[in-house]
Amino acid sequence: MRGDDDRTAELFSYVSCEARVPGDHPLRAIRALVDEALEVLSPQFERLYSKVGRPSIAPEKLLRALLLQAFFTIRSERQLMEQLDYNLLFRWFVGLPMDAPVWDATVFSKNRDRLLDGDIAAKFMATVLNRKRVRTLLSDDHFSVDGTLIEAWASMKSFRPKPGDDVDGPAAGGTGGGRNEERDFRGEKRSNKTHASTTDGDVRLYRKGNGQSSVLCFMGHTLMENRNGLIVETELTCASGTAERDAALAMIERHRKGRRRRITLGADKAYDVQAFVDDLRQRKVTPHIARNDHLTKTGKRRQSAIDGRTTRHAGYDISLCIRKRIEEGFGWIKTVGHLAQTRHRGTARVGWMFTLTAAAYNLVRLPKLLATQ
């Protein structure tokens, strides 16, 4: 028989959010990993908050909500709060009861900045990777490094001449009033030496290669272990021609702190620079870098810094194949993680979100890897 279209709301509900989430839902395994890491970080949270005053948003709930933002490609904190209000799955993951009010988006953002000051994103990722059952998945000997451009939340209209600098070409004035006035770039020569963004002073005008457009961006760097392709270190810098190599050395120093065992490092042709290769060898790192010996415009072949003492080993070819898996992480961070569209400014804040999104990428992959152990 046909059922009644009864829209009368029940006065009480005896079904919890926990009961509504299927037992085999992928977020259940991720939630277990997250809770283990947050329990270890509890003393770190304690140092960030005062002993007096009104209670703030629990840092554990803040981090779980930010991870949801990466998992489900939510473009802003305001939209995240909206979905937390009606999505029972999100409420369960964050730890909000059915009848608990959600936070104001501005209050949520202000509380998030407190975690930024404590560098909680990097500590959270390290804590997840240092769990005993996760550590067995990581390689201690073979790594890969790469960098990618992270588009900044700043318009090209904001890239204006610095005060007191003489700029070749016509004056870069606007044709209208207001914050978003029209700009005429024709004939104007723009560079990072003479121009700066009025929206975000840390961004740089940079292009990935010849024939490609220049954009205002940061540069994100990751260090990946080669056994299962998990990200173990991250760095975000201002975009420059040497940023990739400088960040690679910094990440290796942090990851190898206190260790003296020789490791290998795979990388693409952009890292084939004699000074960088020498720095790696001084640190007992074998450079498994793709040789950059192409013909130059003058017809001469470029001299590669990688010679036969490295390329003769079978491990060299294996590293060059495995290092390409790092692109999967970059693709996830910038598309699914939606980092390119998050409205953050400044190297510190964007770098914090970059690290947290990389941790989210690891959390997505870990349950399947742990299940195969």
Beta strands, then each sheet from edge to edge (+ up, - down):
strand 1: 142-151
strand 2: 159-161
strand 3: 195-197
strand 4: 204-206
strand 5: 215-225
strand 6: 231-238
strand 7: 263-267
strand 8: 285-289
sheet 1: 4+ 5- 1+ 7+ 8+
sheet 2: 2+ 3-
sheet 3: 4+ 5- 6+
end
